[in-house]
Amino acid sequence: MRPRTVALIGIFASHALLGMVAPWTPLLDREASAATVVGLGLVGFLVGYFPFAWVIHDRRERGIPRSAGFNIALASATAVVAPIHLWRSRPRGQRLWPLLGMVGVAAGTQLAMLVGLVAGLML
């Protein structure tokens, strides 16, 4: 399996997990156990990591070098930098489908989060 595919699966899985742990966030107002705080922090990290990993693997597969500035911009504003990367890394005539795919992935992550939320509430 290609690293980009693993990162894409991770994007959906981490958002489903985020939906599952969303009902636990009120526990942070009271005295929460260390495991709860660490678990919520880990889920937050994974939600940010997998889109970053996908773009990095996409750049590596296409042979596009990346700079420290690009990494910083991607880590701090993935929702803005990823579409710019998709637009600039594809040749003319092949730019629309990746951008539409990104919109589909964004909608899919919301659905995964909703499914995770329902599953979390049922547990």
Secondary structure, DSSP 8 states (H G I E B T S, - for coil): --HHHHHHHHHHHHHHHHHHHGGGGGGGTS---HHHHHHHHHHHHHHHHHHHHHHHHHHHHHT----HHHHHHHHH-HHHHHHHHHHHHS-TTSSHHHHHHHHHHHHHHHHHHHHHHHHHHH-
